[in-house]
Amino acid sequence: MKIIIYLLLFVVTSLPTTVVSRDITLGGLVLDRTITRFGKDFVFYYSGYWRDIPATDNITVVIYEQVYPQAGTVLWVEMNDRRIYQTYFGRRYNDVKETAEQAVLQSLTELARIQADRILGESAGELF
């Protein structure tokens, strides 16, 4: 038993420090911060569409909802800490799927802007 413990300690201490000290980064997430049924349905449809979009590795999307009693809810989508879409759901039936499709289209526009900024930022740095 002692031999196994010493062997494990030897393996762990002999690892290069770059392997041990690497940070774990997450990206391409859709985080749900909604409360109501409309919000949960919106996140379901939105994330279904979002999964099919390529090149969303380093993009984090957060969907928030603010409930106003007797009036409805305000729902908004943030991509990389920037609000890109906002909508209102009344207390009665709303076409959540169509609203999620509109939000995904707006997200595609924002994703294209982010990728263009990355490309232009890298190429601008190479020019000088």
The first five atom37 places (N, CA, C, CB, O) and aatype in JSON, in Angstrom:
{
  "aatype": [12, 11, 9, 9, 9, 18, 10, 10, 10, 13, 19, 19, 16, 15, 10, 14, 16, 16, 19, 19, 15, 1, 3, 9, 16, 10, 7, 7, 10, 19, 10, 3, 1, 16, 9, 16, 1, 13, 7, 11, 3, 13, 19, 13, 18, 18, 15, 7, 18, 17, 1, 3, 9, 14, 0, 16, 3, 2, 9, 16, 19, 19, 9, 18, 6, 5, 19, 18, 14, 5, 0, 7, 16, 19, 10, 17, 19, 6, 12, 2, 3, 1, 1, 9, 18, 5, 16, 18, 13, 7, 1, 1, 18, 2, 3, 19, 11, 6, 16, 0, 6, 5, 0, 19, 10, 5, 15, 10, 16, 6, 10, 0, 1, 9, 5, 0, 3, 1, 9, 10, 7, 6, 15, 0, 7, 6, 10, 13],
  "atom_mask": [
    [1, 1, 1, 1, 1],
    [1, 1, 1, 1, 1],
    [1, 1, 1, 1, 1],
    [1, 1, 1, 1, 1],
    [1, 1, 1, 1, 1],
    [1, 1, 1, 1, 1],
    [1, 1, 1, 1, 1],
    [1, 1, 1, 1, 1],
    [1, 1, 1, 1, 1],
    [1, 1, 1, 1, 1],
    [1, 1, 1, 1, 1],
    [1, 1, 1, 1, 1],
    [1, 1, 1, 1, 1],
    [1, 1, 1, 1, 1],
    [1, 1, 1, 1, 1],
    [1, 1, 1, 1, 1],
    [1, 1, 1, 1, 1],
    [1, 1, 1, 1, 1],
    [1, 1, 1, 1, 1],
    [1, 1, 1, 1, 1],
    [1, 1, 1, 1, 1],
    [1, 1, 1, 1, 1],
    [1, 1, 1, 1, 1],
    [1, 1, 1, 1, 1],
    [1, 1, 1, 1, 1],
    [1, 1, 1, 1, 1],
    [1, 1, 1, 0, 1],
    [1, 1, 1, 0, 1],
    [1, 1, 1, 1, 1],
    [1, 1, 1, 1, 1],
    [1, 1, 1, 1, 1],
    [1, 1, 1, 1, 1],
    [1, 1, 1, 1, 1],
    [1, 1, 1, 1, 1],
    [1, 1, 1, 1, 1],
    [1, 1, 1, 1, 1],
    [1, 1, 1, 1, 1],
    [1, 1, 1, 1, 1],
    [1, 1, 1, 0, 1],
    [1, 1, 1, 1, 1],
    [1, 1, 1, 1, 1],
    [1, 1, 1, 1, 1],
    [1, 1, 1, 1, 1],
    [1, 1, 1, 1, 1],
    [1, 1, 1, 1, 1],
    [1, 1, 1, 1, 1],
    [1, 1, 1, 1, 1],
    [1, 1, 1, 0, 1],
    [1, 1, 1, 1, 1],
    [1, 1, 1, 1, 1],
    [1, 1, 1, 1, 1],
    [1, 1, 1, 1, 1],
    [1, 1, 1, 1, 1],
    [1, 1, 1, 1, 1],
    [1, 1, 1, 1, 1],
    [1, 1, 1, 1, 1],
    [1, 1, 1, 1, 1],
    [1, 1, 1, 1, 1],
    [1, 1, 1, 1, 1],
    [1, 1, 1, 1, 1],
    [1, 1, 1, 1, 1],
    [1, 1, 1, 1, 1],
    [1, 1, 1, 1, 1],
    [1, 1, 1, 1, 1],
    [1, 1, 1, 1, 1],
    [1, 1, 1, 1, 1],
    [1, 1, 1, 1, 1],
    [1, 1, 1, 1, 1],
    [1, 1, 1, 1, 1],
    [1, 1, 1, 1, 1],
    [1, 1, 1, 1, 1],
    [1, 1, 1, 0, 1],
    [1, 1, 1, 1, 1],
    [1, 1, 1, 1, 1],
    [1, 1, 1, 1, 1],
    [1, 1, 1, 1, 1],
    [1, 1, 1, 1, 1],
    [1, 1, 1, 1, 1],
    [1, 1, 1, 1, 1],
    [1, 1, 1, 1, 1],
    [1, 1, 1, 1, 1],
    [1, 1, 1, 1, 1],
    [1, 1, 1, 1, 1],
    [1, 1, 1, 1, 1],
    [1, 1, 1, 1, 1],
    [1, 1, 1, 1, 1],
    [1, 1, 1, 1, 1],
    [1, 1, 1, 1, 1],
    [1, 1, 1, 1, 1],
    [1, 1, 1, 0, 1],
    [1, 1, 1, 1, 1],
    [1, 1, 1, 1, 1],
    [1, 1, 1, 1, 1],
    [1, 1, 1, 1, 1],
    [1, 1, 1, 1, 1],
    [1, 1, 1, 1, 1],
    [1, 1, 1, 1, 1],
    [1, 1, 1, 1, 1],
    [1, 1, 1, 1, 1],
    [1, 1, 1, 1, 1],
    [1, 1, 1, 1, 1],
    [1, 1, 1, 1, 1],
    [1, 1, 1, 1, 1],
    [1, 1, 1, 1, 1],
    [1, 1, 1, 1, 1],
    [1, 1, 1, 1, 1],
    [1, 1, 1, 1, 1],
    [1, 1, 1, 1, 1],
    [1, 1, 1, 1, 1],
    [1, 1, 1, 1, 1],
    [1, 1, 1, 1, 1],
    [1, 1, 1, 1, 1],
    [1, 1, 1, 1, 1],
    [1, 1, 1, 1, 1],
    [1, 1, 1, 1, 1],
    [1, 1, 1, 1, 1],
    [1, 1, 1, 1, 1],
    [1, 1, 1, 1, 1],
    [1, 1, 1, 1, 1],
    [1, 1, 1, 1, 1],
    [1, 1, 1, 0, 1],
    [1, 1, 1, 1, 1],
    [1, 1, 1, 1, 1],
    [1, 1, 1, 1, 1],
    [1, 1, 1, 0, 1],
    [1, 1, 1, 1, 1],
    [1, 1, 1, 1, 1],
    [1, 1, 1, 1, 1]
  ],
  "atom_positions": [
    [[0.82, -1.2, 0.0], [0.0, 0.0, 0.0], [0.87, 1.26, 0.0], [-0.94, 0.0, 1.21], [0.58, 2.2, -0.73]],
    [[1.93, 1.27, 0.82], [2.81, 2.41, 0.88], [3.53, 2.63, -0.46], [3.83, 2.23, 2.0], [3.78, 3.76, -0.86]],
    [[3.84, 1.55, -1.14], [4.52, 1.65, -2.42], [3.62, 2.34, -3.44], [4.93, 0.25, -2.93], [4.09, 3.16, -4.23]],
    [[2.34, 2.02, -3.44], [1.4, 2.64, -4.37], [1.27, 4.13, -4.08], [0.03, 1.96, -4.28], [1.24, 4.94, -5.01]],
    [[1.19, 4.51, -2.82], [1.09, 5.92, -2.46], [2.35, 6.68, -2.89], [0.86, 6.07, -0.93], [2.25, 7.77, -3.44]],
    [[3.53, 6.09, -2.63], [4.77, 6.74, -3.05], [4.85, 6.86, -4.56], [5.97, 5.97, -2.52], [5.35, 7.86, -5.09]],
    [[4.38, 5.85, -5.26], [4.38, 5.88, -6.71], [3.45, 6.98, -7.24], [3.95, 4.51, -7.28], [3.82, 7.7, -8.16]],
    [[2.26, 7.11, -6.64], [1.34, 8.17, -7.05], [1.91, 9.56, -6.76], [0.0, 8.01, -6.34], [1.8, 10.46, -7.59]],
    [[2.54, 9.71, -5.59], [3.16, 10.99, -5.27], [4.29, 11.32, -6.24], [3.7, 10.98, -3.84], [4.46, 12.48, -6.63]],
    [[5.05, 10.32, -6.63], [6.13, 10.54, -7.58], [5.59, 10.98, -8.93], [6.96, 9.28, -7.73], [6.14, 11.89, -9.55]],
    [[4.53, 10.33, -9.4], [3.94, 10.67, -10.69], [3.38, 12.08, -10.67], [2.84, 9.66, -11.06], [3.59, 12.85, -11.61]],
    [[2.66, 12.43, -9.61], [2.05, 13.75, -9.53], [3.11, 14.85, -9.43], [1.1, 13.83, -8.33], [2.99, 15.88, -10.09]],
    [[4.13, 14.64, -8.62], [5.15, 15.67, -8.47], [6.08, 15.76, -9.66], [5.97, 15.41, -7.23], [6.7, 16.8, -9.87]],
    [[6.18, 14.71, -10.46], [7.07, 14.76, -11.61], [6.39, 15.3, -12.87], [7.62, 13.39, -11.88], [7.04, 15.46, -13.9]],
    [[5.07, 15.58, -12.8], [4.38, 16.15, -13.95], [4.89, 17.56, -14.21], [2.86, 16.16, -13.72], [5.22, 18.3, -13.28]],
    [[4.95, 17.94, -15.48], [5.32, 19.33, -15.78], [4.3, 20.3, -15.19], [5.43, 19.55, -17.31], [3.12, 19.98, -15.09]],
    [[4.77, 21.46, -14.78], [3.87, 22.42, -14.14], [2.83, 22.96, -15.1], [4.65, 23.57, -13.54], [1.78, 23.42, -14.65]],
    [[3.08, 22.92, -16.39], [2.09, 23.42, -17.34], [0.84, 22.56, -17.35], [2.68, 23.49, -18.74], [-0.26, 23.05, -17.58]],
    [[1.01, 21.27, -17.11], [-0.16, 20.39, -17.08], [-0.98, 20.63, -15.82], [0.28, 18.92, -17.16], [-2.21, 20.62, -15.88]],
    [[-0.32, 20.83, -14.69], [-1.01, 20.99, -13.43], [-1.68, 22.36, -13.32], [-0.04, 20.79, -12.29], [-2.74, 22.47, -12.71]],
    [[-1.06, 23.39, -13.89], [-1.55, 24.74, -13.67], [-2.48, 25.26, -14.78], [-0.39, 25.67, -13.52], [-2.76, 26.46, -14.8]],
    [[-2.94, 24.45, -15.67], [-3.84, 24.91, -16.73], [-5.19, 25.29, -16.16], [-4.0, 23.82, -17.81], [-5.73, 24.63, -15.28]],
    [[-5.73, 26.38, -16.7], [-7.06, 26.82, -16.3], [-8.09, 26.14, -17.19], [-7.2, 28.36, -16.38], [-7.84, 25.88, -18.37]],
    [[-9.22, 25.86, -16.63], [-10.32, 25.28, -17.39], [-11.21, 26.42, -17.83], [-11.11, 24.22, -16.55], [-11.68, 27.21, -17.01]],
    [[-11.45, 26.5, -19.13], [-12.34, 27.53, -19.66], [-13.53, 26.87, -20.32], [-11.59, 28.45, -20.66], [-13.4, 25.85, -20.99]],
    [[-14.67, 27.47, -20.13], [-15.9, 26.97, -20.74], [-16.4, 28.01, -21.73], [-16.97, 26.65, -19.67], [-16.29, 29.21, -21.48]],
    [[-16.94, 27.56, -22.8], [-17.49, 28.46, -23.79], [-18.59, 27.77, -24.57], [0.0, 0.0, 0.0], [-18.76, 26.56, -24.48]],
    [[-19.33, 28.56, -25.32], [-20.4, 27.99, -26.11], [-21.59, 27.55, -25.27], [0.0, 0.0, 0.0], [-22.3, 26.61, -25.64]],
    [[-21.81, 28.21, -24.15], [-22.88, 27.83, -23.25], [-24.11, 28.71, -23.44], [-22.4, 27.91, -21.81], [-24.0, 29.88, -23.8]],
    [[-25.27, 28.13, -23.19], [-26.52, 28.89, -23.1], [-27.0, 28.72, -21.67], [-27.61, 28.39, -24.15], [-27.41, 27.63, -21.26]],
    [[-26.95, 29.81, -20.9], [-27.34, 29.77, -19.5], [-28.77, 30.27, -19.34], [-26.39, 30.61, -18.63], [-29.15, 31.28, -19.93]],
    [[-29.54, 29.56, -18.56], [-30.96, 29.84, -18.36], [-31.17, 30.56, -17.03], [-31.79, 28.55, -18.42], [-30.96, 29.99, -15.97]],
    [[-31.59, 31.81, -17.11], [-31.92, 32.6, -15.92], [-33.39, 33.02, -15.98], [-31.0, 33.84, -15.8], [-33.75, 34.12, -15.56]],
    [[-34.22, 32.14, -16.5], [-35.64, 32.45, -16.63], [-36.43, 31.82, -15.49], [-36.19, 31.97, -17.98], [-35.93, 30.96, -14.77]],
    [[-37.69, 32.29, -15.35], [-38.51, 31.87, -14.23], [-39.8, 31.2, -14.69], [-38.83, 33.06, -13.34], [-40.18, 30.15, -14.16]],
    [[-40.47, 31.78, -15.66], [-41.81, 31.35, -16.05], [-41.77, 30.26, -17.12], [-42.61, 32.53, -16.54], [-40.72, 29.91, -17.65]],
    [[-42.95, 29.75, -17.41], [-43.1, 28.73, -18.46], [-42.72, 29.3, -19.81], [-44.54, 28.2, -18.49], [-42.08, 28.62, -20.61]],
    [[-43.12, 30.55, -20.09], [-42.75, 31.18, -21.36], [-41.23, 31.27, -21.49], [-43.38, 32.58, -21.47], [-40.67, 31.01, -22.55]],
    [[-40.57, 31.64, -20.41], [-39.11, 31.74, -20.43], [-38.44, 30.4, -20.65], [0.0, 0.0, 0.0], [-37.49, 30.31, -21.43]],
    [[-38.92, 29.37, -19.98], [-38.34, 28.03, -20.14], [-38.56, 27.51, -21.55], [-38.95, 27.05, -19.12], [-37.67, 26.9, -22.12]],
    [[-39.74, 27.76, -22.12], [-40.0, 27.35, -23.5], [-39.1, 28.1, -24.47], [-41.48, 27.58, -23.87], [-38.58, 27.52, -25.42]],
    [[-38.91, 29.39, -24.23], [-38.04, 30.2, -25.06], [-36.62, 29.63, -25.05], [-38.03, 31.66, -24.59], [-36.0, 29.48, -26.1]],
    [[-36.1, 29.32, -23.87], [-34.75, 28.76, -23.75], [-34.66, 27.42, -24.46], [-34.36, 28.6, -22.27], [-33.65, 27.13, -25.1]],
    [[-35.7, 26.6, -24.37], [-35.72, 25.3, -25.04], [-35.56, 25.48, -26.55], [-37.02, 24.54, -24.72], [-34.7, 24.84, -27.16]],
    [[-36.37, 26.33, -27.15], [-36.3, 26.54, -28.59], [-34.99, 27.23, -28.99], [-37.5, 27.38, -29.06], [-34.34, 26.82, -29.95]],
    [[-34.61, 28.26, -28.25], [-33.39, 29.0, -28.57], [-32.17, 28.08, -28.53], [-33.21, 30.17, -27.59], [-31.37, 28.07, -29.47]],
    [[-32.02, 27.32, -27.47], [-30.85, 26.45, -27.35], [-30.85, 25.35, -28.41], [-30.78, 25.83, -25.95], [-29.79, 24.89, -28.83]],
    [[-32.03, 24.91, -28.83], [-32.11, 23.94, -29.91], [-31.56, 24.49, -31.22], [0.0, 0.0, 0.0], [-30.85, 23.8, -31.94]],
    [[-31.89, 25.74, -31.51], [-31.35, 26.39, -32.7], [-29.86, 26.7, -32.52], [-32.12, 27.68, -33.0], [-29.08, 26.55, -33.46]],
    [[-29.48, 27.14, -31.34], [-28.1, 27.55, -31.07], [-27.13, 26.39, -31.25], [-27.98, 28.11, -29.66], [-26.0, 26.58, -31.72]],
    [[-27.56, 25.17, -30.88], [-26.7, 23.99, -31.03], [-26.32, 23.73, -32.48], [-27.37, 22.77, -30.45], [-25.26, 23.19, -32.75]],
    [[-27.19, 24.12, -33.41], [-26.95, 23.85, -34.82], [-26.05, 24.88, -35.48], [-28.25, 23.78, -35.55], [-25.67, 24.7, -36.64]],
    [[-25.71, 25.95, -34.8], [-24.88, 27.01, -35.37], [-23.41, 26.66, -35.15], [-25.23, 28.39, -34.74], [-23.0, 26.4, -34.02]],
    [[-22.62, 26.65, -36.23], [-21.18, 26.36, -36.05], [-20.43, 27.58, -35.51], [-20.56, 25.92, -37.39], [-20.93, 28.7, -35.55]],
    [[-19.24, 27.34, -35.01], [-18.3, 28.38, -34.55], [-18.85, 29.19, -33.38], [-17.95, 29.3, -35.68], [-18.7, 30.41, -33.36]],
    [[-19.46, 28.52, -32.42], [-19.95, 29.21, -31.22], [-19.15, 28.77, -29.99], [-21.46, 28.92, -31.01], [-19.66, 28.78, -28.88]],
    [[-17.91, 28.39, -30.21], [-17.08, 27.82, -29.13], [-16.86, 28.77, -27.97], [-15.76, 27.39, -29.68], [-17.07, 28.4, -26.82]],
    [[-16.44, 29.98, -28.25], [-16.07, 30.91, -27.19], [-17.16, 31.93, -26.88], [-14.8, 31.63, -27.56], [-16.88, 32.98, -26.3]],
    [[-18.37, 31.64, -27.25], [-19.48, 32.55, -27.05], [-20.37, 32.02, -25.93], [-20.29, 32.74, -28.37], [-20.77, 30.85, -25.95]],
    [[-20.66, 32.87, -24.97], [-21.57, 32.5, -23.89], [-22.83, 33.34, -24.0], [-20.89, 32.69, -22.5], [-22.78, 34.56, -24.06]],
    [[-23.96, 32.66, -24.02], [-25.27, 33.31, -24.12], [-26.0, 33.12, -22.8], [-26.11, 32.75, -25.32], [-26.08, 32.0, -22.29]],
    [[-26.54, 34.21, -22.26], [-27.33, 34.14, -21.04], [-28.7, 34.73, -21.34], [-26.62, 34.91, -19.85], [-28.81, 35.81, -21.91]],
    [[-29.74, 34.0, -20.96], [-31.11, 34.44, -21.19], [-31.73, 34.78, -19.84], [-31.95, 33.35, -21.94], [-31.86, 33.93, -18.97]],
    [[-32.11, 36.05, -19.69], [-32.67, 36.57, -18.44], [-34.17, 36.84, -18.61], [-31.93, 37.86, -18.01], [-34.67, 37.0, -19.72]],
    [[-34.85, 36.89, -17.46], [-36.28, 37.2, -17.48], [-36.62, 38.01, -16.23], [-37.13, 35.9, -17.55], [-36.19, 37.68, -15.12]],
    [[-37.41, 39.05, -16.42], [-37.92, 39.86, -15.31], [-39.44, 39.78, -15.34], [-37.42, 41.35, -15.41], [-40.06, 40.13, -16.35]],
    [[-40.04, 39.34, -14.25], [-41.49, 39.17, -14.18], [-42.11, 40.42, -13.58], [-41.86, 37.91, -13.34], [-41.66, 40.93, -12.55]],
    [[-43.16, 40.9, -14.23], [-43.96, 42.02, -13.72], [-45.37, 41.49, -13.47], [-43.97, 43.24, -14.74], [-46.09, 41.21, -14.43]],
    [[-45.79, 41.36, -12.21], [-47.12, 40.82, -11.91], [-48.22, 41.64, -12.58], [-47.34, 40.79, -10.39], [-48.14, 42.86, -12.67]],
    [[-49.22, 40.94, -13.04], [-50.37, 41.53, -13.72], [-50.03, 42.16, -15.07], [-51.0, 42.57, -12.83], [-50.92, 42.71, -15.72]],
    [[-48.79, 42.09, -15.51], [-48.43, 42.71, -16.79], [-47.74, 41.75, -17.75], [-47.52, 43.89, -16.53], [-47.95, 41.84, -18.96]],
    [[-46.95, 40.84, -17.26], [-46.22, 39.91, -18.12], [-44.75, 39.87, -17.74], [0.0, 0.0, 0.0], [-44.38, 40.17, -16.6]],
    [[-43.93, 39.5, -18.69], [-42.49, 39.39, -18.43], [-41.69, 40.06, -19.55], [-42.08, 37.91, -18.28], [-42.12, 40.14, -20.7]],
    [[-40.53, 40.52, -19.17], [-39.56, 41.01, -20.14], [-38.43, 39.99, -20.17], [-39.04, 42.45, -19.78], [-37.89, 39.61, -19.13]],
    [[-38.08, 39.56, -21.36], [-37.04, 38.56, -21.54], [-35.96, 39.16, -22.43], [-37.61, 37.24, -22.15], [-36.27, 39.79, -23.45]],
    [[-34.7, 38.98, -22.07], [-33.63, 39.49, -22.91], [-32.5, 38.48, -22.99], [-33.11, 40.83, -22.37], [-32.32, 37.63, -22.12]],
    [[-31.74, 38.61, -24.09], [-30.63, 37.71, -24.39], [-29.35, 38.53, -24.39], [-30.83, 36.98, -25.75], [-29.27, 39.58, -25.03]],
    [[-28.35, 38.04, -23.66], [-27.04, 38.67, -23.64], [-26.02, 37.71, -24.22], [-26.64, 39.11, -22.21], [-26.01, 36.52, -23.89]],
    [[-25.16, 38.24, -25.06], [-24.1, 37.44, -25.65], [-22.78, 38.09, -25.28], [-24.26, 37.31, -27.21], [-22.53, 39.25, -25.64]],
    [[-21.94, 37.37, -24.57], [-20.66, 37.9, -24.07], [-20.88, 39.23, -23.33], [-19.67, 38.1, -25.23], [-20.19, 40.21, -23.59]],
    [[-21.83, 39.24, -22.42], [-22.15, 40.39, -21.56], [-22.65, 41.61, -22.32], [-20.93, 40.77, -20.77], [-22.49, 42.73, -21.85]],
    [[-23.24, 41.41, -23.46], [-23.82, 42.51, -24.24], [-25.25, 42.13, -24.62], [-22.97, 42.81, -25.52], [-25.48, 41.08, -25.22]],
    [[-26.2, 42.99, -24.27], [-27.61, 42.72, -24.57], [-27.84, 42.86, -26.07], [-28.54, 43.68, -23.78], [-27.57, 43.91, -26.66]],
    [[-28.34, 41.76, -26.67], [-28.52, 41.77, -28.12], [-29.98, 41.64, -28.54], [-27.72, 40.67, -28.74], [-30.33, 41.94, -29.68]],
    [[-30.84, 41.2, -27.62], [-32.24, 40.99, -27.98], [-33.09, 41.17, -26.73], [-32.47, 39.59, -28.61], [-32.7, 40.77, -25.64]],
    [[-34.27, 41.77, -26.9], [-35.21, 41.94, -25.8], [-36.62, 41.82, -26.35], [-35.0, 43.31, -25.08], [-36.93, 42.31, -27.43]],
    [[-37.49, 41.15, -25.58], [-38.87, 41.0, -25.99], [-39.77, 41.03, -24.76], [-39.07, 39.7, -26.79], [-39.31, 40.95, -23.63]],
    [[-41.06, 41.14, -25.03], [-42.07, 41.2, -23.97], [-43.05, 40.06, -24.18], [-42.81, 42.57, -23.96], [-43.52, 39.83, -25.29]],
    [[-43.36, 39.34, -23.11], [-44.4, 38.31, -23.12], [-45.53, 38.78, -22.24], [-43.85, 36.92, -22.64], [-45.33, 39.11, -21.07]],
    [[-46.72, 38.81, -22.8], [-47.89, 39.16, -22.0], [-48.3, 37.98, -21.13], [0.0, 0.0, 0.0], [-47.62, 36.96, -21.08]],
    [[-49.41, 38.14, -20.46], [-49.87, 37.08, -19.56], [-50.55, 35.95, -20.31], [-50.81, 37.64, -18.52], [-50.66, 34.84, -19.78]],
    [[-51.0, 36.2, -21.5], [-51.7, 35.19, -22.28], [-50.75, 34.52, -23.26], [-52.89, 35.82, -23.03], [-49.54, 34.77, -23.25]],
    [[-51.3, 33.67, -24.12], [-50.5, 32.89, -25.07], [-49.67, 33.79, -25.98], [-51.41, 31.99, -25.9], [-50.16, 34.79, -26.51]],
    [[-48.42, 33.4, -26.16], [-47.51, 34.07, -27.09], [-46.86, 33.0, -27.95], [-46.43, 34.93, -26.32], [-46.7, 31.86, -27.5]],
    [[-46.48, 33.35, -29.16], [-45.78, 32.4, -30.02], [-44.3, 32.4, -29.65], [-45.98, 32.77, -31.52], [-43.5, 33.14, -30.2]],
    [[-43.97, 31.54, -28.71], [-42.62, 31.5, -28.15], [-41.62, 31.0, -29.18], [-42.58, 30.61, -26.9], [-40.49, 31.5, -29.24]],
    [[-42.01, 30.04, -29.99], [-41.1, 29.47, -30.98], [-40.68, 30.54, -32.0], [-41.76, 28.27, -31.69], [-39.51, 30.64, -32.35]],
    [[-41.64, 31.32, -32.47], [-41.33, 32.38, -33.44], [-40.43, 33.45, -32.8], [-42.62, 33.03, -33.97], [-39.52, 33.97, -33.46]],
    [[-40.68, 33.76, -31.55], [-39.86, 34.74, -30.84], [-38.43, 34.22, -30.68], [-40.47, 35.05, -29.46], [-37.47, 34.98, -30.82]],
    [[-38.28, 32.93, -30.38], [-36.94, 32.34, -30.26], [-36.22, 32.36, -31.6], [-37.03, 30.89, -29.73], [-35.01, 32.57, -31.64]],
    [[-36.94, 32.14, -32.68], [-36.33, 32.21, -34.01], [-35.81, 33.62, -34.3], [-37.34, 31.78, -35.09], [-34.72, 33.77, -34.86]],
    [[-36.58, 34.63, -33.93], [-36.13, 36.02, -34.12], [-34.87, 36.3, -33.29], [-37.26, 37.0, -33.74], [-33.95, 36.97, -33.75]],
    [[-34.85, 35.78, -32.08], [-33.68, 35.99, -31.21], [-32.45, 35.29, -31.79], [-33.96, 35.46, -29.79], [-31.34, 35.83, -31.7]],
    [[-32.63, 34.12, -32.37], [-31.5, 33.41, -32.97], [-30.98, 34.18, -34.18], [-31.91, 31.98, -33.37], [-29.77, 34.26, -34.39]],
    [[-31.87, 34.75, -34.98], [-31.43, 35.56, -36.12], [-30.62, 36.77, -35.65], [-32.64, 36.01, -36.96], [-29.61, 37.12, -36.26]],
    [[-31.07, 37.4, -34.59], [-30.31, 38.52, -34.03], [-28.98, 38.04, -33.46], [-31.12, 39.23, -32.93], [-27.97, 38.75, -33.55]],
    [[-28.97, 36.85, -32.89], [-27.73, 36.28, -32.37], [-26.74, 35.99, -33.49], [-28.02, 35.0, -31.58], [-25.53, 36.17, -33.32]],
    [[-27.24, 35.54, -34.63], [-26.36, 35.3, -35.78], [-25.7, 36.6, -36.25], [-27.15, 34.67, -36.93], [-24.52, 36.61, -36.59]],
    [[-26.46, 37.67, -36.25], [-25.91, 38.98, -36.62], [-24.8, 39.38, -35.65], [-27.01, 40.04, -36.64], [-23.74, 39.84, -36.07]],
    [[-25.05, 39.2, -34.36], [-24.05, 39.53, -33.34], [-22.84, 38.62, -33.45], [-24.66, 39.44, -31.94], [-21.71, 39.07, -33.27]],
    [[-23.05, 37.34, -33.73], [-21.95, 36.39, -33.89], [-21.08, 36.78, -35.07], [-22.5, 34.96, -34.08], [-19.85, 36.7, -34.99]],
    [[-21.7, 37.21, -36.16], [-20.93, 37.67, -37.33], [-20.12, 38.91, -36.97], [-21.87, 37.97, -38.51], [-18.97, 39.04, -37.41]],
    [[-20.69, 39.82, -36.2], [-19.96, 41.02, -35.78], [-18.76, 40.66, -34.91], [-20.9, 41.97, -35.02], [-17.68, 41.22, -35.07]],
    [[-18.95, 39.72, -33.98], [-17.87, 39.31, -33.09], [-16.73, 38.68, -33.89], [-18.38, 38.32, -32.03], [-15.56, 38.97, -33.66]],
    [[-17.09, 37.81, -34.84], [-16.05, 37.16, -35.65], [-15.34, 38.15, -36.56], [-16.66, 36.03, -36.48], [-14.14, 38.04, -36.78]],
    [[-16.08, 39.12, -37.09], [-15.45, 40.16, -37.92], [-14.49, 41.0, -37.09], [-16.53, 41.06, -38.57], [-13.41, 41.36, -37.56]],
    [[-14.88, 41.33, -35.86], [-13.99, 42.08, -34.98], [-12.71, 41.3, -34.68], [-14.7, 42.44, -33.67], [-11.63, 41.88, -34.64]],
    [[-12.85, 40.0, -34.48], [-11.66, 39.17, -34.24], [-10.74, 39.18, -35.45], [-12.06, 37.73, -33.89], [-9.52, 39.33, -35.31]],
    [[-11.32, 39.01, -36.62], [-10.51, 38.98, -37.84], [-9.85, 40.32, -38.09], [-11.37, 38.58, -39.05], [-8.65, 40.39, -38.36]],
    [[-10.61, 41.39, -37.98], [-10.06, 42.71, -38.22], [-9.05, 43.11, -37.14], [-11.17, 43.74, -38.28], [-8.06, 43.78, -37.42]],
    [[-9.32, 42.7, -35.92], [-8.38, 42.99, -34.84], [-7.06, 42.29, -35.04], [0.0, 0.0, 0.0], [-6.01, 42.88, -34.8]],
    [[-7.09, 41.05, -35.47], [-5.85, 40.31, -35.71], [-5.13, 40.84, -36.94], [-6.15, 38.82, -35.89], [-3.91, 40.99, -36.92]],
    [[-5.87, 41.15, -38.01], [-5.22, 41.63, -39.22], [-4.71, 43.06, -39.04], [-6.18, 41.57, -40.41], [-3.7, 43.43, -39.63]],
    [[-5.4, 43.87, -38.22], [-4.93, 45.23, -37.96], [-3.62, 45.2, -37.19], [-6.0, 46.04, -37.18], [-2.74, 46.02, -37.42]],
    [[-3.48, 44.25, -36.28], [-2.25, 44.12, -35.53], [-1.09, 43.67, -36.4], [0.0, 0.0, 0.0], [0.06, 44.03, -36.14]],
    [[-1.38, 42.87, -37.43], [-0.33, 42.39, -38.32], [0.13, 43.47, -39.28], [-0.82, 41.18, -39.09], [1.27, 43.43, -39.75]],
    [[-0.73, 44.45, -39.59], [-0.35, 45.49, -40.53], [0.71, 46.43, -39.97], [-1.55, 46.27, -40.93], [1.5, 46.98, -40.74]],
    [[0.75, 46.62, -38.69], [1.68, 47.6, -38.11], [2.94, 46.95, -37.69], [1.06, 48.3, -36.93], [3.84, 47.62, -37.17]]
  ]
}
